[in-house]
Amino acid sequence: MVLEQIRRGVPFGGMEQLLSYFYPEPVTLLDYFHEQPLLLVDDPIRFKEVADTILKERNETYTDLLGKGKVLPGHFNSYLEWRQLLVPLERRQGIYCSFLPRHPQYLRPQNVVNFPAKAMHSFLGHSEVLADEIRHWRRRSYAVVLLVSAEERAANLLRLLKDAKIDAFRVKQLDNEVREGNVVITVGQLANGFELISARLVVITDAEIFGQRKKARQHRARPDAKMEPLADLKAGDYVVHVNHGIGRYLGMITLDIGGLQKDYLQLQYAGEDKLYVPTDQVAMLQKYLGAEADHAKLSRLGGTEWSKAKAKVREAVRDMAQELLELYASRQTVKGHAFSEDTPWQAEFEGLFPFEETPDQLRAIEEVKRDMEKTRPMDRLLCGDVGYGKTEVALRASFKSVMDNKQVAVLVPTTILAQQHYNTFRERLANYPVRIEMLSRFRTPKEQRQVLAGLAVGEVDIVIGTHRLVQDDIIFKNLGLLVVDEEQRFGVSHKERLKQMRKNVDVLTLTATPIPRTLHMSLVGVRDTSVLETPPEERFPVQTYVLEEDPVLIREAVRRELNRGGQVYFVHNRVVDLERLAGWLQSLVPEARIGVAHGRMKEDDLEQMMLEFMDGAYDVLVCTTIVETGLDISNVNTLIVKDADHFGLSQLYQLRGRVGRTNRLAYAYFLFRRDKVLTEVSERRLSAIREFTEFGSGFKIAMRDLEIRGAGNILGAQQHGHIAEVGFDLYCRLLEEAVQEARGEKVEQVVETSVELPVEAYIPDTYVPDGNQKVELYRRLAVMGEFSEISDLEEELVDRYGDLPESVRCLLQVTRLKLTSRELHVKSISRVQGNYRMLFAPEAQSSR
């Protein structure tokens, strides 16, 4: 935020005016920092980690240079040790800025000041939602600053707000206009907006005002694009270059080569070596993810060290590839039921779907049907965020099964979700002679016996249930399809029973956040996977806040939701405290109607409570994680999670998915106790849930969970060392190649076209000042597989940053050229002595 801009030295219009809002006396930035004998440390935990890494690398570099005779033995004494670095910290007064309250061991703070702030959410160009939020802030006497990148945008924004009856005005300089209740529009640049709660100040940038909705990636993606390269890359992170090994990313730099300017990613390697990677070769890089992600061993440029490491891992993964293939090979030999082609009723049923299918949905449905029509039993993973339409895919597969006189079992982790799926299936299949039943503790013993009898004689077509479905007394007359929702929620014994059930039946597994082993298998191509990536129309990402517990904030969050006629989930995972917590919340918000729900309640009481809450009889539901999976109540758009540091990352993600399922802005507050010092794991989980708020974050969350827990812990100690040597992504690539070779398939080598033409094709700092945003744009260009994607990005750039400079226009044209050349297997395009030269890959030449 403001301190971040000061730290990075990034100027923007009105910085000093904004600071004067906090410090009324006239002051300049230089005067302020020169006159105050303070030491400002941003992120002290990270500071220590980076210092340790640099010292370690310097030790290695010095040892290497000493061995080569390039330095004298005493030269290393010029470097400070960590204890020497601490001396100025201990002598001077310091301010240590940290996102979460986690104290490093080297600090003994005299005072801890909570400075509550929120990142600004995106309005995706919806001016009416922006206007509603501004009215809300003005009612609370906030000052609102709208920071846009150009005068034309300022004029357009002012006109939009005037049409919405918002009293806003434009200024050249902020001066004294940042006051309670004022809505000010000015021109300037800032990476992100924010809300300072204690100062009652809101700053919104045009990135949030006009933010583009993330478009779905087209089906024709690059073969190696399962994992996005350089996602969330920051200076100091470790990366893996396919040809040169593990290096540390130092940042982006613009170099003048032969009179042409071009951007490069600067990498530090062992010793004093540096590598400058052109941005059009970004696909050669991956962010390092391994057991030593914070202290990876840097590779040495040149020599054979890296190629030997890759060869060693490639040899080791061949055995694992064989094991993985044998694990799933038994399903290839087992004969299952080959379902018939679609019936006229199937087409009619699908035509009754009240929404337009997304391209991802249609593709997934086609893949599932194709699998079902084979004699080999289907085992497909369907991965998609909440609200992306997984249930509809399962419904169509279930209908296809019933049309072939085969029974369907839908296994879900919670009783409440079973009830909800039961209602959904009955509603969608109401016009057809299909008998649907439910098995859960919401059913009496007598009703359960009746369902069991119906299953045994084939009278029940579809049964939806919890772990009750995997008991030994369940007998199906003709089971054809098993749908498993969130497999990771089931225990070991349940999974063993699942293995027996799925031997010769088709299995469709639904998940929003795949468990690491499942993710791993899907990444290496062992398990069939369909991914839903298209975000729902007219939906906003959930606005996510990680904050200390504060009764005022809780009261404000609840009342804000109640004032717009909505409902609230208040989640706390200790049953014994729920009643007391509900009483405390009642005293805090007396007008709220509060209900309590948890898994230890009697079946009838729990069912009644949930039905009453769904009917609007209660405003707030104080509950355990019983609402975590799949529950869909469109009127609930605020989530408050107490003691969020006690939850796992995928749990937090699932909980957040319970809100924001309509076109309303939804809010998720993840709270931790005041003055509590968080563990490193808790901090990383809470940072991740705050960081990944955009649509389609399920895979990213799973990858970050894998990073936090350690890939070696999931895949076994045997693979731990191999992952550490080459990073998780390259390990997966090598394993995928080994699996293909074991299957006797040809390993497809993706041709990366090198374009060396005398044109400036880069993104200048004057157009996109933020280095992280530039890396993200280059990353997106690297994985594009369709011309339409390039056109979409061009439109987004113009909308966000203004007219394209010539160098950016050339960059997009070069990307189009590379896309065409990749299909033709062109290895390189260059200009030599006035002539253009194209080199084709060997396999392309042989096929010509």
N, C-alpha and C positions, 0 to 999 in steps of 0.2 A: 504494500500500500504506500502511504506517504514515505515511511521510513525506508521501504524497499527502493523507492525512486531515489532517495538521498544516497542510499548505499551504492546503487549502481550508477549514480551520476547521470541519470536520464532526465533531461529537462522537459518541462511542459509548461504551457501558458498558465500563469497564475499560481505557480508553486509557492512563491513567497507570500502571495495574498492569502492562500489557504493556510499557511503556517501562522499568519498574523491573526487568523481566526482563533487560534489557540493561545498565541502570545501577543497581547494587544500592543505592547511597546514596539515602536518601529525597529526592525531588525532585518539584517540580510543573513543568508545562510552562512556565508563565510564568517561574518562577525559572530554569529551564534556559536559556531563550533570552535572558533579561535579563543573566545573569551571564556568558555566553559571548560574547566579542566576535567573533562569526562572522556572515558573510553567507551565507545559504542561497539558491542559485539552482537552480530546478527546470527542467531541459531547457535548457541554455545556448544550444544551436543555435536552438531555437524562440524563446528570449528575444530573440536578435538579430534574427530575422526579424520578430517582432511589433513590436520597437522601430523597425525600418526602416519598417514599414508605417504605424505611428502617426505617425512624423515626416513621412512622405510625405503622409499625409492632412491633417496639420496645415498643411503648406505650402500644399496646395490650398485648404483652408478659409480660411487667412489671406489668400491672394491674392484669393479670392472676396469676403471681407468688406471687404478694403481697397478693392476696386473699387467696392463699394456705399457706401463711406464710413462703415462701421460700426466701424472700428478705426483707431487712429493708426499711422503707420509704425513706431514703436518698440515697439509692443505685443508683437510676435513675439519680441523679445529675452528675454521672460520664460520662454520655452521653452528647455529644455536640448537641446543637440546631442548626438549619440552620443558624441563624445570627452569631453564633460562628464559624461555618465552613467558613463563608464568610471572616473572619478576615484575614487569610493568603492569600486569593485571592486578597484582596484589598491592602495588604502591599507589595506584590511581583509583579514583572513584570510577565506577563503571556502570553502564546500563546494558543489561543482557536481554535481548529480545528473542522470545521463543514462542512458537505457535501453541504448544501445549506445556503444562507445568511439569517438566521433567528436569530435575537439577543434575548437572554434571558433578562428578565427584570432586573436581578441582575448585568448585565454587561453594562459598558459604554466604548466600545472600542475606543481607540485613533486613530487607523488606521485599515482599512480593506484591506487585501491583497488577491486578487483573484489568486488562484493557480490552473490553469486549468489542469485537468488530465482526462484521459479516461480509463475505464476498458478495458482490452483486450478481443477481441472476439475470439470465437473458430473456428478453421479451419477444425475440424472434420476429420483430417487425410488427407486432400487434399493438397498435397505438392505443386501442381502448383499454388493454390490460395495463399499459404504462400509465395511462391517465388515472385509472383506478388506484394504482399504487401511489401515485403522487398525491392524490386526494387523501389517502390514508396517512402518508407522512406529514402532510400539512395539518391534519387534525391533531397530530402529536407534536406540533410545533417544530418540525424538522426544517433545516435549511436544505434545499435540493439544488445541486449543481449538475447541469447537463453539459458534458464535455464532448464536443464533436470535432471532426478533423478538418472541416472546410466551411467557409461562409455560406455556401449554397445549402449545405445540410442544416446549418443553424437556422436559415430562413425557412426551410421546409418544416423543421421540427417546431418552430414557433407557430407556424400556420396550423399544424396538426393540433397543438395544444390549445390554441385559441378556439378551434372548431369544437374541441372537447370541453370548452368553458373553463380551462385552466388559466389562471392569471400568471403568465410567465413573461419574462422580458430578456432581451439580449444585451450583453455588455462586452466591451473590448477588454477591459480589465476588471477583475473581481472587486478590487478595492474593498469597500465596506458593504458590498451588496449581499455578502453571505450572512444572512440574518434569519432568525426564526420565521418560518412561514414563507420565505421568498423562494421562488423557482427561477433560477438563473441559467441562461444558455450562453456559453462562451466557446471559443475555438481553442483547442489545445490537444495534447496527446498524453495518454496514460494507458498502460497495458490493460488494466482492469479497473472496474468501479468497485465501490465499497460502501458500507454503512458503519459509521462510528456511533455506537449506541449512546455512550455517555456524553458525547459532544453534540448529539442530535444533528448529525451531518450525513447527508447522502451524496455521493458522487457517482454519476452514471455516465459511462463512455458510449460512443456510438457502436462499439462492438457488442454491447448488451442491448442497445436500443434497436439496432437494425440487424442483429445477429442472424445468420443464415441457418435454416434447418438443415441438419446433416442429411445428405442424400444417401440412399442405399447404394452399396457397391453393386455394380452389375454382375451378372452371373459369369461372364467371361473374364474371370480374374486370372492373374498370373499363377502358374503352377506353384511357385514358391512363396505365394503371398498369404499363406495361412496365418502367419504371425506378422504383424506390421513392424517393419524395421524402424528402429529409433523412436518408437512411441514414447513420449514423455521424456525425451533426452534432455539432460541438463549438463552444463559445464562441470567437470569433475567426475562424471559417470564413466564407467568402464564400457568399452565396446569391443566387438570382435570383428576384425576384417578377415574375410574368407581366405585371403592369400597371405596376410602378414601377421595374423594373430591378435592377441589381446593388447589393447592400448587404452590410454585415458583421454577422453574427449576434453580438449582445452577451450573450445569455442569455434565460432566461424570467423573467417578472415577473408578479406578481399585482396587479391594479388593482381598486379599488372604483369602479364606475361606476353611479351612480344607486342606491346602496345594495346593489348586487349585486357579488359578487366573481367575477372571471374571470381566467384565465391568458392572457397574450399573449407572443408572441415579439418581442423588442426588436431592431430593425435600425437600424444606423447608415448614413446616406447622406452624400453630399458636403455640405460645409459643416457646419452644426450640426444638420441635419435628422435626426430619428428617426421611425421608423414602428413602430407597435405592431400586430402582426398577430394577430387572434384565433385561438386554436388550432383552431377549426372551419374556418378558411380555410387550413389548412396545405397543402392540395393546390395552392394558388397559388404555393407556394415549391418550389424545387429547389436542391440544393447546387450551387454553381458549379464546373464542371469545364471547364477550358480551358487554353490555352497559358500564361496568366499566373495560375494558380490561387493562387499565394502573394502576388501583388501586383496584383490586379485593380483596374481604375479604377472608383471608386464612381460610381453614377448620381446625378443631381440630382432630388430630388422636385419635382413640378410641371413645367410647361413641356412642350416637345415633343422633348427630346433623346432620350429612351428610345423613344418611338414612331417617331421617324425612324430610329433604329438598327435596330429590328425590321423596319421597312419596307424598309430597304436590304438586310438579310440575306434577307428573304422574296423580294425580287426576284432576288437572286443565286442562291438555291437552286433557282429554277425551271429554270435551265439545267442544273444538276447533276441535278435530278430527271429531266429529259429524257434525259440521258446514262445514268443508272442504268436507266431503263426500256428504253432501246434495248439496253443490255447484256443484259437478260434477255428482251427482246421476241422475239429470234430463236428462243428456245425455245418461245414461245407459238405461233409459226407452223409450227414443225417438227412433223410428224406422227410420233408414236411408236406403240408397241403398247398398245392398250387391253386390259388384263388382264380375264379373266372373273371373275364373282362367285365367292365362296368355294365350294370343293367340300366334300363330306362328309368327305374325308380332312383338309381344313384344320381343320374343327371338331374332329375326333378328335385331330389333332396338337396343337392348342392346349389341348385338355383334358388332355393328358399333362404340362403344365407343373406341376412339383411345388410351386409357391408360388402364393399368391393374388395376382393382378395388382393393382397400385395403380390408383386412378382415372386418374392421369396416363398410366400405361402403356396402359390401355384406350383413352383418348382419342387418344394418339399412334398406336397401332395402327390405329384407325379412320381417322385422317387420312391415314396412309400408304396404306392400302388404297384409300381414296377417290381419292387421287392416281393410284395405279397403274391404276385402272379407267378413267381418262380417256385420250383420244388424245394429249393434250399430255404430253411427257416430264416426269416428276416431278423436281424439284430441291428436296429438303427437308432442312433442318438439324435434327438431333435433339440437343438440348443437355440434358445431365443429369450430375449428379455421379457419381463412381465408385460402383458398386454399386446404382445406381438402376434398372437393368433395360434399358439401351440394347441390349445384345446380344440379349435376347429379342425385342425389336421387330424387329431386323434378321433374326433367325431366321424369324419369321413372314412377313416380306416375302419372304425367300428361298424359303421353302416355296411361297408363292403363285406366285412366278415359275416354279418348277420344275413346278408342277401345270399350267401353261400351256405346257409344253415350251420354256421359255426358260432360258438359262443365267444363272448368277450369278457375279460376280467380287467377292471381298471383299479389299480392299486395306488392308494394315496397315503400320505404319512399322518394326516390328522382327521379326526372325526368331523370337524367343522368343514374341512375341504371336501370330505366325502359327501356331506349333505349338499354342498354347493354344486359339485359336479353332478350329483343326482338330479338336482333341480334343473341344471343346464341341459343335461341329456334328455330329460323328460319333456322339457319345453321344445327342444329342437326336433324330437322324434314323435311329437304328439299326433301327427297325421298318419303314422305308419303302425302296422300291427307288430310292434316290437315291445316285449316285456322287459322292463328295467327294474332292478331291485338294488337295495343297498344293504350292506353288512357292516354294522358298526355298533358301538354301544348305545347309539340312539335308538336301536331296535331292541325290543323285549326278547327274552329267550324263546318265547313261542314264535314270534315273527321270524327270528333267525332260523329256527328249525324249518319253518315253511319255505324260506329262501333256499336252504340247503337241499330240501327235497326237490324243489323246482329245478335246481342246477343239475341234480343227479339224473333226472328224467328228461332234461332238455327243454323244460317249459320256460325257464328264465334265459333270455337271450343275452342280456348285458347285466353284469353285477359290478357295483362300485363299492369298494370297501377299504378299510385300513388293514393293519397287519392281521386282522381276523381272517383275511382271505388266504393267508399262507399257513393256516392251521392244518393239521393232518386230517381232520374230519371233512375237509372240503373235497368233494368229488364232482368233476364236470363230466357231462355225457360226451361233449364234443368241443373241447376248448380249441379255438383257432387263433386268437389274438390276445396278447397280454400287454396292457399299457401301464407303464410304471412312471408315476409322477414324482420327481425328485428322489432318485434312488439312494442318494447319500444320506437321507434321513432314516433309513432302515438299519437295524442292528445286524450283527454278524449272523446270528441264527436265522433271521428272516431272509438274508441274502443267500444262505445255503439252500433254504427251501425254494427260493426263487430260481436258483440254478437248476433244481430238479424239474420245476414247472416249465422252464423255458427250453428244454432239450429239443423238442420237436414242434414247438408252436412259434408263431411270429411274435417278435417283441419290439415294441416301440417305447423308448425311454425319453421322457420329457424333462428338461432342466433349464434353469436360467443361469446357474453358475455351476458348470461341470466340476466334479471332484477332480483333484489333480491327476489321479491315475487315468480316469476316463478322458480327461483333457489330453493327457500325454498320448494315449492310444489313438485318439482322433487326429492329433497333430501328425503322427507318423503314418497315418493311413491304414492302420490295422482295423479300426472300427468304422463302419459306415456312419457318416455324419451329415446331417442337414442343418444349416444355420439360417435363422430368420434375422435379417438385419434391417429391414425397413421399419422405420419408426411409425407409430400410429399417427394418423392425421389429426391436426388441431389439438395436439397434446404438448404440454410443456415439461421439460425435465424438472424433477422434484428439487426445490430449493433446499439445500442441505447445510446445516449449521452444526458445528462441534463446539460446545460451550460449557463453561462451568455452570453448575446448578444455581439458579437465581429465581426466587419466588416471583419477583416482578416480571421477569421474562416469561415464566410459565403462565402467569395470569394473563399477560398480554397476548401470548400465543393462543391460549384457549379462547379468550374473549374475541379475538380477531376472527377465529373460525366460526364461533357462535353468531357473531354479528352478520355473517353472510349466509346464515342458515345451514352451516355444515356441522360435521361431527369430528370427534377427536379420538385417536387411540393413545392411551397412556400406558406404556409397556414397562413392567418391572418383573424380573424373573424370580422373585421370592414370594411364594404363595402366602407364607405366614405374615408378610407385611402388607398384603394388598388391601385388606379392610382398613387398616390404620392409614395407609396412603390415600385411600379414597376419602376418608374423613378429613385428612389434611387438605386435600384438593377442594373438598366441599367448602371448607372455611375460607379458602383462598378465592374461590369463584362461587359465591353463594347461589347465584342464579342458574348454575349448571345442573342438569339432571345426570347423575353419575351412576353407572352400573359397574359390576365386578364380574369377571369371568376367568376361570382357570380350569385346568384339566382334572383337578380332584373333586370338582363339583359333581353332584348326582346328575345322571344323564338327562333326566327331564328338566332339571333346573338350568343346566348349561344350554340345552336346546332352546328353552323358553327365553333365556337371557339374550341369546344371539338373535332369535327371531324378533324380539322386542327392539333390540338395538337396530336391526336392519329396517324395522318399520318406523324408526325415528322416535321411539319412546324415551331414549336416553341420548344425551348430548355427548357424553364422554364415557368410553369404556376403559376402565382400569383393568389390565389383563396381563397375563404371562405371554410367552411366545406362542401360545396356542393359535394366534392370528398370523403367525409367520408365513405360512405357505399357502399361496393360491387364493386366499380369501379376497373377494371382489365386491366391495360395497362402495359404489360410486360417490356417495355423499361424504365419505370420510376423506378429508384432504389435509389433515394435520396429524403428524405422528410425533410423539414425545417419548424418548427412550431414556429411562433413568439408569444410572450406572452402566453406560454404554461400553465402558472399557472392559466389562466382564464378558462381552459377546465376541464370537468369532466373526471374521470378516464377511463370510458368505451369509451368516445370520443377519448381520446389519443390512446387507444388501437386499436380502429377502424381505426384511421388515419394511425397508423403505419402499419396496415395490407394492406395499398394501395401499399406498396413497398415490394421488396423481393419475387416476385412471379415467379422468374426464378432461374437458377443455378448461378446467379451472387451474390456477396456480396452486400447487401443493407445497407443504412445508414439512421438513423432517428435522427435528432437534435431537441430537445425540449428546446427552449430558453426562458429565462426570462430577464427582463430589468436589466441593470447593476446597481448595488448598491441598488436594490430594496429589502426590507425586506419582505419575504414571510410569509403568514399566516400558521398556523399549518396544516390546511386541504390541502392547496396547496403543502406544503412540503411533506406531506404523499402521496399525489397523484403522484408527480413527483418521489419520492423515489420508489414507487411501479412500475411505468412504466419502471424505470431503472432496477429494481430488476428482474422483470418477463419478461425475453427476450426469454426463450427457447420455443420450439414448444409446443403447447397444454396448453398455459397459460390462456386461456379464463375463465375456472372455477376459477383459482386462482385469476384472476383479479376481477371476480364477488364477490368472498369471501372477498377480501381486500376492495372492494367498500362497501360491507355490513358492514365490520368492521369500516370503516371511517364514514359512514353515521349513523351507529347504527341500530342494528337489531330491537330494540323497535320502532324506527321511521317508519320502514317499515311494521311491523306486528301489530302495534297498542300498545297503552299504557298498555292494559290489559296483554299482554304477556311480557312486558318490564321487570318486576320484576322477572318473572320465568326464563328468559334468563340470567339475572344477577346472579341468584342463582346457576345455574348449568352449564352455558356456552351454546353457541349456538349449538354445535355439539351434546352434550348429550340431550339437549332439543329436537333436531330433532330426535334422536334415540327414545326417550320416546314417541314423537308424532307419529312416524312411527309405534311403537308397538301398540299405542292406535288406530290408523287407522286400523291396521290388526285385532285387537280385535273387533272393531265396525263392520268390514266386516264379522266377524265370522270365520276368518282365524286363524290357529295356529301360534303363534309367534315362529319363528325358533330361537333357542338358539345356537349360534355358539360355538362349543367345542374348547377351547384353550388348546392344549396339553402341559402339563408341563413336561419337560425332565430334570431329575436330575441324571446325570451319571458322573462317576469319570473321566471326560475328560475336558481339557482346551479348551473351544470353545469361542473365543473372538478375537477382532481385536487389536493387540498390538500397542502402540504408535510408536514403532520403524518401523512399517509397514505403518500406516496412522497417521501422527503426528497431523493433524488438527482435533480438537474435533468436529466441526460442520460437517465435512465430515464423521466422524465415525457415528454420530447420523443419518445422511442421509442414510448411508449404512445399519444400523440396521433397519431403518424405511422401506427401500425397501424390506429387507428380511421379515419383518413382514407382508407385504401385498401381498407376492407372492402366486400365485395360481396354477402355473404350474412348472414342473421340468425343462422345457426348459428355464424359466426365471432365475432359479438358475444357469444353465449352462452359460447363457448369462452374468450374473453378474460375474461368475468365470473368464470368458474370459476377461471381462473388467478390473477386478482387476489385472490380470497378465499383461495385456497390459499397465496399468497405473502405477502400483506400483511394478511390478516385481513378481518373483516366490512366491507362497503362503507359508507363514509359516504354521507349523503343526496346530497351534491353529485356523487359518482361515480355513484351510481345514476341520478341525473338525466342525467348525461353519456351513459350508455349508452342511456337512453331517447331522448334527443335524436338519437343516432346512428341508432337504429332508425327514428325519424321521418324523418330525412334520407334514409335508404335507400329508404323507401317513396315519399317526395316526388320523389326523383331519377327514379324510373321513370315518375312521372306528369308529369314536366317542370315541377314546381313550382319557381319561381325564388326565392320568399321566403315565410316564414311569420312573422307578427308580431302583436302585440296593440296596437291603437290605440283609446284611449278606451273600454276595456272590451270591445271587439269583436276577434275574431280575423280577420286578413286574410291571404289566400293570393293571390299573384301567379303566374300561369303564364307560361312562356316563350312568345314569339310563335308558334313552330312548333307548340307544344302547343295553343294557343288555336285556331289555324286548323284543327287536325285534330279538334277537339271537335265 
